[in-house]
């Protein structure tokens, strides 16, 4: 049915068409969201783009079209994501840009992997599904152009062939090969820090995060520094909404003093909940009402909660600390049991 014919159809028919499109879309919704989250690094953006893709489906004439729907949906979604990334790069961002943390657990990630395999996409790419949702991986993707990012994800995470990738992105196979080569070169820095075992890295990161936090709360600055590598860096994403370091904090001593200063100035931590973010341990910190007694502090710009995550080296020492404070970045970060505290 054409769009002109649809506008003349009775409401009952239009509702039936929408229901049919929704039923078709639901089968692919989870896959699209996972793809778009990795593409944009932002859960809220992935939500918006999934909805926009559905709107495009409602406008599509599907009557008599027996071709598989997923390739069309992926093409539309990737085009929307490409446009969003180009707009984002043209807009100045206050401080470091970090991906939004998505709370999850082993079971939810296992289900996602099963759904992808069941959909006909293997998980034998260069990066597996869990790794490709990690903070370190998504940060590394920021060095790629939108096109390189799309090619790398389709080829090395979702295991699309060169031909399939070319069809989705509307490119030649030669163009895809060139973009893929350049994307892999841009990821060489990340490749040098990858852990051979996600499980081993998870255990080390969990232990390091809790020891770091416990030493901070105890005021043991020397112990905090011992848990950090000499070239450790700390990144904070307040998105211009909350107070945060506008530049990376570099060096173990400076990172330790930076976090000690936060706790001493704002009155400590209210509660800490352990969780998994992108398959790796993270801490969800709920903070007391801080800023009282400090007239130089605008209390509305003090974050009441944030997510803290860490990368560790082979010895279990922290190489990078990520703190995400911006409200838009925390839409999918609240732990399932936020009222309780404990290790992830």
Buried (B, 14 or more C-beta within 10 A) or exposed (E): BEEEEBEEEEEEEBEEBEEEBEEBBEEBBBBBBBBBBBBBBBBBBBBBBBEBBBEBBBEBEBEEEEEEBBEBBBBBBBBBBBEBBEEBEEEEEEBBBBBBBBBBEEEBBEEBBEBBEEEEBEBEBBBBBBBBBBBBBBBBBBBBBBBBBBBBBBBBBBBBEBEBBBBBBEBEEEBBBBBBEBBBEBBEEBEEBBBEEBEEBBBBBBBBBBBBBBBBEEEBBEBBBBBBBEEBBBBBBBBEBBBBBEEBBEBBBBBBBBBBEBBEEBBEBBBBBBBBBBBBBBBBBBBEEBBEEEEEBEEEEBBBBBBBBBBBBEEBBBBBBBBBBBBEBBBBBBBEEBEEBEEB
